[in-house]
């Protein structure tokens, strides 16, 4: 019989490893659906869609807030905004009182892409939740809410 010199993992560590494996599976599922979905949106990158979402969620918002919310540098956000403006999905709005302050906003076309993306996410989440009973859905949502509130 082999004896291990490593201490046994705690139940919490084992559950964390198991959760990490499930999260990787979910991430792979997201990547598969996202690449096909992004292709249907004219080939936007995930970063471009992320910036579009930040603006759509908080419109209008200053560029530094977009950078913070997207965990990107201000210079990266500027480059991505340039692409979104060129694609006519976003616009820069100068502050009337201080022209140095620039807000990001969505164009009508950008708002359509934002809404389509939100619907796409709802469709995916509905399919996932549909695998659970109503009681399981309620428990899952309560647990997920508790976790996300702790990180907010």
N, C-alpha and C positions, 0 to 999 in steps of 0.2 A: 504494500500500500504506500502510495506517494504522500508525503506530507509537504504541505506548502509552507514556505517561510514568510509568505505575504499574509498580512492580517486579512480576515474576512471583511468584505465591504459591508457597510451598514445598509439597512433597508432603504434609507433615504438615498444613499449613493446609487443603489441598484435601481430604484425608481427613477432617479434623475437620468441615469444612462438609458433606461428604457424610453423615457420621454424624449430624450435627445434623438434616439433612433426614429421615433414616430414623427418628430418635427422635421427630420431630414426627408422622410417619405413625403410629408406635406409640402416641403419646399420643392422637391422634385415634381410633385403634382402641379404646383403653382408654376414652376418653370416651363413645364410642357404646355399648360393652357395659356400661359402668358406669351410664349413665343408665337403661337398660332394667332392669338388675339392681337398682339402688337403688329403682326403682319397685316391683319385686317384693318389696322389703323394707319396704314401707309408707311409702316416700318419705323415707328417711333422706338427709341431705345427705352429701357426701363428707367434710366435717369431722367429722360425727357418726360416720360409719363409721370414719374414721381413729382417733378417740379410742377407739372400741369395739375396734379392732384393737390399739392400744397396750395397753389394759387386758388384753385377751385374751392378748397375747404376754408380758406381764410381771406378771400378776395375783398378789397384790394389789400395787398401786404407789401411792406418794404423789402427790398432785396436781401438785407441782412436777416430778416425774419424767415425768408424763404430758405436761405443758406442754413440757418439754425435748424429749422424744421426738417430739412432734407439731409442733414448731417454732411453737407458739402461745404467747401470753401466758397467765399464770395466770388472769387475769380472763376471757379467752376460753374457756379450758378449763372454768372454773366455770359459765359460761353454757351451754356444750354439755352438761356433766354434768347440769345442772338438767333439760335437755330429755330426756336419756337416762334419768334417774331417773324423770321423769314418765311416760315411755313404758314404764317397767318393764323396761328393758334393762340398766341399770347400778344400782349401789348404792354408797352411801358407808359406809365402815366406820371407825368411830372407834377409835383406839388406846386400849386399856384403861388404860395407864399415863399417857398424855398425851393428853387429850381434844382438844387443839389439832391433833393430827396426824390427818389424814383420808386414808384409802386409798380407791382406786377398785376396785371389783370388778364382775363381771358377774352378773346374775341368770340363772336357768335359761333364760329367753327370750333374754337377751343372748348367752348361750353358744351357743344354737342358731343365732342370726343370725351370730355369729362363725364357727361351723363351716360354715354354708352358704356364707359368703363365701370361706372358705379353699378349699372344694371348687370353687367357681366359678373362682377364680384358677388352681387346678390344672388344671381343664378347659381353660381358655384357653391356658395354657402347654403343655399336652399337644398341643393342636392346632397350636401354633406349632412345637414341637419335631418333630412328626410330619412337617413339611415337609422336614426334614433327614435325611440318612443317619445311621446310628449313629455313624460316625466324625466326621461334622460336629457331631452333638450333643455328643460327648465333647470335641471341640476348643472348641466354643462355650462349654460349661460351664467348662472350664479357663480360658479367657480371661475369661469373666464373673466367675469366682471371683477371679482375679488383680486385676481392676479393683475389685471390691467390697471386697476385703481392704485395698487401698491407701486406700480412703475410710472404712474403719471406724474 
